[in-house]
Amino acid sequence: MLTTYLAVVGANCYFTGSEPGKAAIESERRRQIVLVDAPAEDAVHWMSPFDTSPEQILAFDEQTDMNHHAAYILVGYADAHVGSYSFESEGQELRKDAVG
């Protein structure tokens, strides 16, 4: 069984890859993206340890074949709320700020 929901891992991300996830959410990190619904071509086995990076998310654009029929990216945040960003230029800036 495959999934397209991937954790976002990187040096300035909520998950750094070098330490376990944080139990307490610092107020300045509550709006940081922790997962993304990636394109179908990036799907992985649901138990595999593969993640995505901020650079990969920022590379998504109107040409990216997402799993839904709209020009946006579905994301989950550290404080457990969900959201979406469009591929428009302001969405690019919002995604960059949210990823860290």
C-alpha positions, 0 to 999 in steps of 0.5 A: 500500500502506497501513500503520498503523505510525506513528512517534511524534513530538513535543517530548519524544519520541525523534523530535522531528521537527526532527532525524534519529533518534538512533543511540545510545540513551540509557539513560533513553530506551530505554523510550520509544515510537517507533512505534505500530500506529494505527487503520485510519482513520489508515493512510497510504501506507507511504512517506509522511512522516506520523507520530502524536503522543503526544496522538493515542496518549493519545486511543485508548480502548475505542471506538477501532477498532484493527486487532486484536480486543482492547483494547490498543495495540501499540507499539515501543520505542527499544531495539527491543523491542515491547509492548502497553498496555491501555486500562485507566486504569493502561495510560493512565498507562504509555503517558503515561510511555513516550511522554515 
